Amino acid sequence: MALDPDAERVLDMVRQSGRPSYDQVTPAEARALFRAARDVLCPTPAPVAETRDLATPGVDGNMVPLRIYRGAGTASEEILPALIYFHGGGWVVGDLDCYDSLCCHLANAAGCAVVAVDYRLAPEYKFPMAVDDCLAATRWVAETGAAIGVDSNRLAVGGDSAGGNLAAVVSLLARDFGTPALRAQMLLYPSVDFAMNRASIERFAEGYLLTLATMRWFAGHYLRGTQDIADWRASPLRAPDLSQVAPAFVLTAGCDPLCDEGQAYARRLQDDGVAVRQLHIPDQIHGFLNMGRIIRASEPALDAIGTSLKALFDES
């Protein structure tokens, strides 16, 4: 499959840099590599109306850091719909700063608030602690609502890669618990099955940034053991019933090992009666949304995500 020339340039830059893959380093070293890549690949964050750092109590007595972005042009007293965003990074790397640009873009594109969640990372905090943090943050936003300028009746969850996994799981938990009510789940090239047996994983196991070896490294750090593979809170594609969850937006990239499972999850949602909007970008690689300094296609893709999110917020 032909690659976007900008994506090919990113892959060439990685090869020429000689940087080790994540599976060859420690988690701390991988986090430093991820932050360094941000400086090269992520565009300067667009101006927004406001950015605030907050924190909410987690389930274990921990505090979960949050960052709230209000879209440009929104009034300070306006109560905005909100996207609660869980970042990618294999449950091991990534933080609020690494996703400043993406969150600002979505806040502006959708005219909403984005609440980014700095959930605890593996291997220091194994599954399901990231799930616990993301659910606690989502509940807190719903309960706090107007006090932080957010409309509790117009909430969505979303995330990319590992964050897409967490958003899918939180959507299922919200359905099961009956709260909070969600308008949408925005799943951006999500990881939804730790079995890692889809054809796209074989097709793109090497050479496309996210490798099979790195995926296994992430899983080894995040999961407590192989028994967790079958737990739908880790592998939401294995949930017995996906019905009655929030309407979904699912983005997949054609040159991404996670492409097939993302598309399979969209089909499962549709089969179970959930409204699904899909965007497939055939010539892109995993992670391209966070690479707008090099990959020009990331900007129109984020605009499309924001437009869909706004439409989902506006539906009655």
C-alpha positions, 0 to 999 in steps of 0.5 A, spaced: 500 500 500 502 506 498 504 511 503 503 518 504 510 522 502 510 525 509 509 519 512 514 516 508 519 522 510 517 520 518 519 513 517 526 515 513 527 520 519 526 515 524 531 510 520 536 515 519 536 517 527 538 511 529 534 511 535 532 505 538 525 502 538 521 502 545 522 494 546 530 495 546 530 500 552 527 501 559 520 504 560 523 511 563 528 511 556 522 510 552 518 516 555 524 520 554 524 518 547 517 519 546 518 526 549 523 528 544 519 525 538 514 530 540 519 536 539 520 534 532 513 531 530 508 535 533 506 542 531 506 548 535 499 548 539 494 553 536 492 558 541 485 556 545 481 561 549 484 558 556 488 552 559 488 550 566 491 544 570 487 541 575 486 534 578 481 529 581 481 524 586 482 517 583 480 510 586 486 508 590 487 515 594 491 518 588 490 524 584 489 524 577 492 530 573 487 533 568 488 539 563 482 543 560 482 546 554 477 551 552 476 552 544 478 559 541 472 564 541 468 561 546 466 565 552 469 565 559 462 564 562 460 559 556 458 552 559 461 548 553 460 540 551 467 536 553 471 531 550 474 527 555 481 525 552 485 519 554 492 520 550 496 514 546 503 511 548 501 504 549 499 505 556 507 506 558 509 513 555 506 519 553 503 525 558 499 531 558 505 535 554 505 531 549 498 532 547 497 539 547 497 540 540 492 535 538 488 537 544 488 544 542 486 543 535 480 538 537 478 544 542 478 549 536 475 544 531 469 542 535 468 549 539 468 545 545 472 543 552 477 538 552 479 535 558 486 531 557 487 525 563 494 524 565 492 517 567 497 512 571 502 509 566 505 501 566 509 498 568 509 502 575 501 501 575 498 495 571 492 494 568 486 496 570 489 502 574 489 506 567 482 504 566 480 506 574 483 513 573 480 514 566 473 512 569 474 516 575 476 522 571 470 521 567 465 521 573 468 527 576 467 531 570 460 529 569 459 531 577 463 537 577 460 540 570 458 547 570 463 549 576 469 547 571 465 550 565 462 544 562 455 541 560 455 535 564 449 533 559 454 533 553 460 529 554 464 525 550 470 520 551 476 519 546 483 517 545 488 515 540 491 508 540 492 506 547 487 512 549 482 509 544 482 503 548 481 506 554 475 510 551 472 504 548 472 501 555 470 507 559 464 507 554 462 500 556 463 501 563 459 508 563 453 503 560 454 498 565 453 503 571 448 507 568 452 513 568 455 518 566 451 519 560 455 520 554 454 523 547 460 520 543 466 515 543 471 518 539 476 512 537 482 514 533 486 508 531 484 504 537 487 498 540 482 493 542 484 486 542 491 484 545 490 477 542 494 481 536 492 476 531 489 480 525 492 480 518 494 488 519 499 486 524 502 481 520 502 486 514 505 491 518 509 488 523 516 491 521 518 498 518 511 502 520 513 505 526 509 501 531 512 494 530 509 487 533 515 487 538 513 494 541 506 492 541 508 486 545 513 490 549 507 495 551 502 489 553 508 485 557 508 492 561 501 493 561 498 487 563 498 483 569 499 476 565 496 473 559 490 472 563 488 479 562 488 478 554 481 475 555 478 481 560 474 485 556 477 491 560 483 490 556 480 487 550 474 491 549 473 487 542 472 481 546 466 484 550 460 480 549 455 485 548 457 492 545 449 495 544 447 501 548 454 504 548 455 511 546 455 513 538 462 512 536 467 515 531 472 510 529 478 512 525 483 507 522 489 508 518 491 503 512 498 502 514 497 501 521 498 494 524 491 496 528 487 497 522 484 491 522 482 491 529 479 498 529 475 496 523 472 490 526 470 494 532 466 499 528 463 493 525 461 490 532 458 496 534 454 497 528 452 489 528 450 491 536 445 497 533 450 503 535 451 508 530 458 509 528 461 514 523 468 511 520 474 515 517 479 511 514 485 514 511 489 508 507 496 512 506 497 513 513 501 510 519 499 509 526 500 515 530 500 520 524 495 525 528 500 527 533 505 528 527 503 535 524 509 538 523 511 533 518 505 530 516 500 535 513 494 530 512 494 530 520 490 537 520 485 535 515 484 529 519 483 533 526 478 538 523 474 532 520 474 529 527 472 535 530 467 536 525 464 529 527 464 531 534 461 537 534 455 534 530 455 528 535 454 534 541 449 537 537 444 531 536 439 531 541 
